[in-house]
Each structure stands twice: as structure tokens, then as C-alpha cells.
Amino acid sequence: MEKNLRLEYPRPQKVRGDYIMLNGEWDFTIDNDAVGIDRGYATAEHFDMKITVPYCPESKLSGLEIKDFMYGVWYTRTVTLPESWTEGERRTFINIGACDYITRVFVNGVEVGMHRGGYVSFSFEITKALKAGENRITVYVTDDTKSDAVPSGKQSDREGSYGCFYTRTTGIWQSVWLENTPYSYIKSFKMTPSVADTSVHIDLRTAAAEGKTLITTVYYDGEMVGNDEREVKWDNLSYTVALSEEYLWDTDSPCLYDITFELGEDRVDSYFGLRDIALRDGVTYLNGRPVFQRLILDQGFYPDGIYTAPSDEELINDITRTMDMGFNGARLHEKVFEERFLYHADRLGYLVWGEYPNWGLNVAKESAYKNMLPEWLEELCRDYNHPSIIGWCPLNETQRDIDPEFVRYLYNMTKAYDPTRLFIDNSGWFHIDGTYDMYDVHDYLGEPDKFREKYWVLTRGEAAECMLDNDEGSRKTGKSDEICFVSEFGGARFILDGDNGGDNWGYGKQVKDIEDFIARYKGLVDALLDNPKISAFCYTQLTDVEQEMNGLYTYDRRAKFPPERMAEITSRPAAIEK
């Protein structure tokens, strides 16, 4: 079990050396009647169950595998702090990688913070609630997947899984750790590289640091290539560091610079990639080079951990499995992926789209503003510095009564914080004018000849037919001459081990055998690679997930089709790259 405790440092872009990992055994209980506060659970020393964090109670790796609805859950454990942590004016923070959905944290019975949202990392300062020696950490989480005010992604709103909805995740599902800093410390930093100037612009926030000196040093392969030293006049700094040597981040050469920030006794290590993204006439350019986005749909589910990968190695493996079949990136679908996944994508030159689990949330209601926008901004802030992220897409296949003002706000909010990346408002269906850079469509037509002709009309200056929505099985279609990204296609149901009794789901008819699948796959992929008006596709999908059998790999990650044959089809030059 030790190998599954996820003890690696969870936040590679903001590394500090003084921390205590809290993954492992916690006491746990279910509180569906919301009586825990009144019964004093915030100060309880024991609960009736044990759970292994960071795995959700629904998962095998948690040690529980409870699949019922859990509307409230409690966790508690003790931790003994080093004497140095509580001496003088040092600060201590609790960090939680992700916890679904509303989280309240107590330290020694004192509430130290509340967070709404199930997918993005958050932290609270707990200094004033601590005492020397042993301290009790208690976490209370409420979650209602059935509520249309709660973004839940692909989590099932029924007792069991069905169609493309899978086992729920309740409570903590990413790493928990404590971190100690000096009184004056670095809070956050936003790094914007410039290829044109061979520099990196930094917006950095500190706390209680006026009059102190901030030192920034940039390295490449161990050699210093940039530095800056300045006095902190206020807690918000904005400055540019020139780089003496240029090493571009690209898919075939993912060069990364190391960067260190020092503020008195506080030191934070990070990294960034020097790269430039542009879109012209529907074609994506990376560092001035046209690049066809050959993406896979990755839903980030695991048989034993549900939302949580069983190891850091498996995060890497899902990327290399994809690359082995010729893809250069992924849509990180209906989920906010953990920071270590993005770190490995950065290292490996893997292009990704940052998305959000909007399914389950009624985006026609005003509650969407409260229950999505704050966490979407948290995602932008947390993940902005990752060079692998090529675009943002907050919504996927929303209902036809979507609030257009909500979509415009999402677009304006995202572009205000990050004007450097591509943006798609609502993947696949109903686009709002003026709120997207790429016009994408979803199309599961499984007949290669018809599929080719359907989009070839774009090359003649004609509009191609596309689906606008599919509410309650009632399809509405339209036409567009802006289509440049087929962001879901394929989805051929194939069961590697033969018939499993019919308890499976997939798009269209099940293909007969491996050769039948490969012929269909080649026909569909060729139709898009050959089309000079198409610059990106996303194949559905990387793996099977529970009953859904559309994967190129099984749920336990066995290849259904020879990777080398798939790579030959997927990776050949596209029309826009010639």
C-alpha cells in the first residue's frame, strides 16, 4: 500500500522544502443527516471507520469502496509539528489538492477556512489555531451530486454508473499537506514568457514583505541565464527578467527553464517554458510553426482510484500511452487534472486543453455564477504557468437554454486573465458569437467516406453541417464555415476480451475485430488530416471507463490495438503542416 500513498510533492511549480505530507490513514465517518457540527465532530478524537487519503471513499484504494450517496463526510487525524514551526512568527498552511465539494477545515476544534468547489487546489493559514506538539486536523465535506447547482462532471447522479457517467467521488481526492513559511513569504506568481523578447514577465505577490529584497534567478541546465534583484515596496510586484539564452518549449523539444524566488528566508523553486501560441485562419501555430493538434479525449478515471491516479508513474504512463499511438496532446475532459499531471505534460511536450466539469451544473440558472466562476478563476490562476496548456474550454455540450451572458462573462474573464491562449466557449454544440477562437464540433459519424465529404465542403468555401445540441434526444443542427476543430469523433465500441454480457456502452455499432477498427480509424483520421481547413482533432477516447467501451486502451490500460500501427496513421503529416 505504501507505493499508493502518493507521497511525491504535489505542487511542482511552487516547491518549498519545509512541509509535512498528510496522506495516509485518517479516521472517517459519514454524516448524511448533517448532525456532525451539533454533535461535536469537529473536536472528536475518533470516528467509526478508517480511510486512506488521498483516495475517495468510493474507491478501492481508500480501503472502503462505499458506493452509496454520501452527502456529508468527516475526516480527522493528528500531526506532531517540529518545534521550529511554532517558534517566533513563522506561518503554517494546510494545502488540499482537491476535495469535492464544500470543504470546512478545523484545527484543534477551531474552524480555519471554507472552500466551495470540488476540483481545484486550495489552502488556509492555520497558524493561530496551532499549539506546540500534537495538533488535530479535521475536515468536513458536503456534496450533493444530484443538485443542478453543483458541477460534477462525469459523476453519476444515479445509484450506479450508466452510459458515460461513472462512479462518484466524494470528499478528499488529492494530496493533503502542511507547509511552513517565514512571516514574510511569497504568496503567488504569474509567469508570462515572451519569445519575441527572450524574456519572462513576472507578476508576483508577497505578504508582509515591504522593504525586503526579492531575488529572482533563472537557470537552464544548471547555468544561470537571467537574474533580478529588487526591493519590495508593496506586496504586488510586476517586472521582466531578460534571458541570455533562448531555448524554446515545443512538442519535439520541451525545453524548460528553472526559476528560483528568494525573499529573506523564504525560497520557492519553479519552472517555465518559453513558447508562443497563435491562431491564424483557423490554424494553430506554436513558435511560428503550424501544428496539427492530434488530441485524445482523456477523462482521468482509474479502476482502483476513481478520480485519483494510483501513482505518479501512472500519470506519466497515460501520457506516454497516448504518445505511443501518435497523439501529441489531450482534452482533459470534464475534470480539472492534478498539478503533477500537468507537470509531466510540460516535461514531455504534451499539448493539453484545460477544461472544467460543467456537467451537472445548470448553466441557465443564476447559481452557475456563484458555483462555477470562482473555481474557474482558481483554475486559471493555479495552472496559468504550465506551457503544455494550449487552450481553455470551460463548458462542454451544454443544454440549449444556456445563458449567453454567462458564456460571455466566462470568455471576458478568461481573456482578461490570460490573453495568451486559445479559447473555446462551449465545446461541440452551441457556440455564442464572439466567445471562441476556434469553432469546434463533435461528430460520431462512423462512415469514413461520408465523414470526409461532410467536412471537405469547407475547402470549397461552403458551410458544413454540425450539431448544435441534443437535448433529451431531440437533435438540432446548423451549419458553419468556421469549423476548424473536430473535438470529438470516433468512439468505436470495441471489447478486447469479447462479449461481456451486453453490459457496455459506446458510440454506434461495435466494430467486428481489430482490422475492422483500424480500417475505420484510418479512414476517419485521414479525412481530417487531408483537409486543409481542419487544424485539430480529438479522438474519443484514451481508455474505457467502467461500462463505456470507446477506449483505445482497456480500463486497466491494456492496448486494444497495436500502438505502432495506430501511430503510423495518427502522426503522418497533415495538410496544414506541409
N, C-alpha and C positions, 0 to 999 in steps of 0.2 A: 504493500500500500504506500510505502514511503515514496516510490517513484511517481505516484499520482498526486502528491500533495501540492504540486505547483509552487515550489519554493524559490524559483528564479525571481529576480527583481521584476516587478510588474510594469514599471514605467520607464522604458529605456531612453526616452527623450528628456527625462528630468531626473537624473540619478543623484542621489545623496547616499553617503556611506553609513550614516547613523540611523539605523532602522531596526525594527523587530517584526518579523513575519508572524501573523496570527493564523495562518492556515493550519488546519489540523482538527482535532476533536473539540467540539463545543457541546454544551448542554442545549437541548432543543425541545420545544413544545408547540402544539397547535392551539390557536386561540380564535376559533371561528365565531364565537359569540362576543368578541371584543370586551372581555372582562378582565384582561390581564393588568391593565393600569389600576383598576379598582382593587384588585387582589394583591397588589404589591409585587408584580413580576419584575419590575424594574430594579428591585433590590434582592430578588430571590437568589439563593446560592446554588440551587439545583433545579433541573426540570426532569421530566419523565423519560426523555429519550436522549440519545447521543447522535450527533451528525458530524460528518467530515466536511469542513469548509475548505475550498470554495464551491462545493457541488450542491446543486439544488436538491431539496428533499425528494423530488420525483425521480432522481437519478440513481443508478446502481452504485456509483462511486461515492454517493453520500452515505451509504450504509443503510438507507431507509426504503427507497423505492415506493414512496406513498404517492399514488396516482389520483387520489381524490382532490376535489377543490379545497384549497386552503386559503381562507380569507384573511387570516392573521396568523403569524408565526413569531416565536421569540427565540433568541439565541443568548447564551451567556457563557463567559469563561473568565478566568483571572489571568493576569500577567504581572510579573515582577519586573519593575523598571530598574535600570542601573542608577546608582546614586547620583551620577553626573547629570542625569536627565532632569532631576528636580532641584538641582542646586542653582542659586543665582536667578537670573532672569531668562533662562532658556525656555523655549516653547516646545510643546508636543502636539502632534496632529494624528488623528486617525484617518486613514485613507481606505475607501471601499471601491474596488474596481467596478462593480455593478451590483445592484440589488433591486429586485422588482417587487413592489412598485413604490409605495410611500414608506420611507425609512425614518425611524426615530432612534437616535443613539443616546444611551445613558452611560455615564461613568461614575461608579460608586453611588448610584441612585440619582445622580444629577443629569438632567437632560441637556445635552451639549449641541444638538442640532437636528434638523429635519430636512429630508430631501425628497422631492417628488420626481419620479421618473425611474424607469427600470433598466436603463441601458448604458448610461454614461458615468464615468468615474466621478467621485466627489470626496471632499474631506472636510473635517471640522477640527478647529483648535480645541483641545481638551485640557489645556494647562491648568486652569483654575479648579478643575474638578479632581485633579490628581492628588495623591499623597505619596509619601516615601514608601518604597517597598511594594507590597502586593496591591493591585487595583482590579476592580471588577468592571468588565466591559459587557454591556447588554444592548442588544439590537432588537427592535420591534418593527415588524414589517406587515403592512396590509396590502392586499392585492385582490382585485375583482376583475378577472378576465372577461366576465360576461358583460361588464359595463361598457357602453359605447363611448364613454368618456376616457377610457384607458387604452393607450396604444399597446397592442400586444403582439403585433407581427403575425407569425405563423403558429401561435399557441392556440390549441383547441379550446373552443368555448363549449364543448360537449364533454360528457364523461370520458369518452375515449377519442382517439385520433380518427380522422376521416379525411379523404381527398388529399388536399395539400395543406392540411392543418395537423399539427403534431403535438406531442406531449408538452404540457405546460412547464414553465419554470417559475417557481415561487421563491422569493427571498434572495439571499446572497448567492451569486453565481460567478463572481470573480474574486480575486485575492483581496485579503484584508491585512493591512499592516500599519504599524505605528512608526512615526518619523519624528526625529528631534532636531531642532534648529537653534541657532543663537536668537537673541531677542530681535536683532536686525537681520532680516533674511530676504531672499529673493522669492517673490510670490509667483510670478509667471513671466513668460517671454514669447513673443511672436517674431519669427524669423522669415523674412521675405528676400530670397536670393534674386540677384539681377545678373543675367548672363551678359547683357549689354555693357554693364559697368564692371563686371567681375568683382562683385561685392555682395554683402549681405546686410540688409537693413533690419534693425532690431528695435522692437517696442517692448520695453521691459518694465515690470512693476516690482517695487520693493516695499518693505514695511519698516517703519521707524529707522530709516537709513540716512536722513538728512545730514550732510556734512561728511559722510563716509565716502570711501573711494571704491568704485566698481571697476574691476579689471576684466576685460574680455580677451580671450586668446583663441585663435583658430589654428588648427593643425591639419595637415594632410599627410597621411602615412608617417606620423610621428614628427614631422618637420613643421615648425611654425610658419604660417603663411599670412597671418594677419593678427593685429592686436589693437586694443584701445584701452585707454585709462582715463576715467573722468570722475569728477566729484558729483555725488548725488545731491542735487539742490531741492528736489521734491521727489515723491515716490513714483513718478512716471517719467521714464527716460525714453528718448527716441534718437537713434544715432545709426550711422553706417560704418561698417568695417570693410575697408578695401582688402582684396585678396591678391597676393603677389603672384599666385599661380592658378591657372584655370583647369579644372577637372570637371567635366560635365557628367551629370547623372542622366543615364539613358537606359533603355531596356537591355542593351547588349553590353553596357559598361556602367553599372550603377555605382558611380564614384560617390563617396560620402566624406564630407569634412567633419572632423571632431571640433567641438567648441566647448570652452570652459568659462563659466562666470564665477568670479570671486568677489565677495562682499564681506570684508573683515574675515570672520571665522567661517562664514557660510560659503560653501563651494557646491556648484551644480555642474554636472557634465551632461552634454547633449551632442547632437549632430544635425547636419542638414545636407541637402542635395542642391547643387547648382543646376537648375534646369528651367526651361521656358516652354510654356504651353500656349498655343494659338489655334484659332479656328478660322479658316478662310474657305468660302464656297462649300461649306459642309465637310471639309477635310481637316482632320486634326494634325497639327504639326507639333513635334517635340524637338526643341532646339533647332527649329527651322527645317526639320526633315519630316515629310509626310509619313505618318504611321497609321496603319490599319489596326484598329482595336479588335483583337481576336480574344473575346472575353468568354468566360464561363459563368454561369449562374451558381453562386456558392451561398448556401443557406446557413452554413455554420452550425449544423447539428451533428451530434456524436452518439452512438448507440449506448455508451456507458456513462457519458457526462451530460447528455442532452444539449444545453447551450454551451457547456464548458468543455474545452478540449482536455483529454486525459493527461496530456503532457505538452511541454513546449515543443518537443520534437514533432508531435502530430500537427501542430500549426505549420511548421516548416514543410512537413510531408504533403499537406493538402495543396500547398503552392507548387511543390516540385511535381506532384502528380498531374497537376494542370499543365505545367510547362512541358512535361514529358509527352503530352498529346498535342503540342504545338501551339497552345494558347499563350498569350502574353499578359493576361490580366483577368479580372473578375468584377462582376457586380456583386458587392457584399450585400446580399439581398434580405430586406425586411428585418434587419438586425444591425446593431452597432457592434462591430467586431472589436475584440480586445486590443489593447495597445501593442502587445507583443506580436500579434499577427501583422499589424501594420509595420512594425519594426523589421520583421523578416521580409515583408514585401519591399521595403526600402532597400534592404541588403541585396535582394535577388533581382531587382529591376522589374518588378511585377506591377502593372498598372491596375488601379482599383478605383471604383466609384463608391464614395461614402453615401450610404442610404440611411433610412430611418424606418422603424417598424410601425408604419402608419395604419396597417390593418387592425381592425378592432376599434379604431377611433373614428367617430362620425365627424368628418371634416365639413359638414354642413351646419354644425352647431357651434355656438359661441364658445363652448367648453374647449374646443380644439385650440383656441388661442392660449388658454391657461395651461392645458395639459400637453402641448407639443412644443410651442415656441421656445419656452425657457430651456428645455432639454436639447432642442435642435441647436440653439446658440452654444450650449455647453459642448456639444459635439464639435461644432466648428472651432471653438477655442481649443479644445483638447487635441484635435487632430490636424490643425492647420499646418504644422511644421513638417508633416510627412510628405516627402517628394513623390511617393508612389501614388498618392491620391491625385487623380487627373480630373475628377469632376464630382459634383454633388447632385443628389437626386432625393429630395425629402419625401416624395409621395410616389405610390405605385398603384395603378389601376383603381383609382377612387370611384365612388359612385357618381352618377350623372348630376346630382344636385349639389356638387361641390361648391363651396363658397368661393367665387372668383377673387373676392377681396382678400381672403385668407391666403390664396395662392400668390397673389401679387405681393402681399406682405412678406411671405417666405422668400420670394425672389429678391425683393429690395433689401431685406435684412441680410440675406446671404451675400449678395453682391457688395453691400456696404462693408461687411467684414472681410470678404475675400473676393476681390475682383480678378484674381489671377487664374481661376479655374473655370472649367465648363460647368454649365448648369442645365438641368432638365427639371421642369416643374413636376410633372406627373407622368411617370414612365408608362408608356404603352397605350394609353387611351385618350383621355380628354385633356388636351392642351389649352391653356389660356394664352391668348395673343400677348406677345411682349414679355413672356415669363420663361423663355427657354432659349438656349444657344443651339441645341441640336433637337431636331424633330425626330422622335423615335417612335417605333411601332412594335407591337407584339403580334406574331403571326405563326400559328402552329399548323399551317398548311403542309401536309406531308408528301405532296406530289411534286418532285423536283422540277419537271417541265413547266407546270402551271406556276410554280413559285418563281422561277426565273422570269417568265414573261410578265408576271404581275408587277415586278419592280423594274423590268427593262424599259417600260414605258417612260420612266424618269429620264432616260437618256435621249428620248425624243422630245423632251420638254413638256411632257404630259403629266398629269397628276395620277398618282397610284391610289388604289382603294386601301383604306385602313379602317380598323375597328375603333370606334370612339368609346363604347362601353358595352358591358354585358350584364347589366343589372337583372337579377332574377331570371337569367336565361334569355332575356329579350335583347338581342344584339342590335346595336345601332352603328351604322357605318358611315364613312365620309370619304373624302379624297384630299390628297395633299401633294404638291410638287416640291415640298421642302424635305421630304423624308431622306435621311442620310444614315440612320442608325436603326437596324433591326435588333432591338434589345432583348427580345425573347423569340426563339424559334427552335425547331427540332422536337425535343421532348418525346422521342420514340420509346415507348414502353418495351423493355426487354428484361426478362427474368433469367439471370445467369444459370440458375440451378433448375430451370424448368418450371412447370406449373406449381404454384404454391397454394392451390385450392381456391383461386379466384379472389383471395383477399388482397387485392392490389389495385392501384390506380395509376393511370398515365394518360398522355395525350394520344388520341387516335387509336388506330389498330396496333396491336402488338406485332413487331416485326418477327419474321419466321425464324431467322437464325443470324449468325454473325455476318455472313456475307450479304444478306438482305439488308441488315442495318448499315453496313459500310457503304453499300451502293447508294442507299438513300441519303446517308450523311454527306457523301461526296457530292451528290447532285445538289443538295441544298447549299452547302458551303461554296461550291463552285459558282452557283448563281449569284452569290453576294460578292465573292472576291473578284469576279469578272466584271461587275457592274461599276463603272466609273463614277456613279452618283452615290455609291454606298461607301462609307469610310469606317464603319464599325458594326460588329455583330456581337451578340451574346447568346451562347448555346445553353439550353436548359437540359441537363444541369450537371454539376460535378458528381454528386453521389445520389443514390437512392436515399430517401429519408422515410423510415418506417414503412408505411404501405405505399408510398409513391415510388414508382419504378422507372423514372425517367433518367436515371444517372448513367454516366459513363463508367462509374465505379459502383460497386455494391455499397450498402450502408456501412459494412465493416471494411471498406476500402480495398476490395479486390477489383482489379481491372476487368471489365466485361469484354473489352476489345483490345487487340494488340496496340499498345501505345505508339510503337514506331510507325504503324500503318496510319493511325489517326494523325500523328504529327506530320506525315508527308502530305496529307490532304489539307490540314489546317494551316500550316505555316508557309505554303507556297506564296510567291509574290502576288499581291492584289493589284488591280488595275491602277489604283491611285498611287501605288508605290513604284510603278515602272517609270 
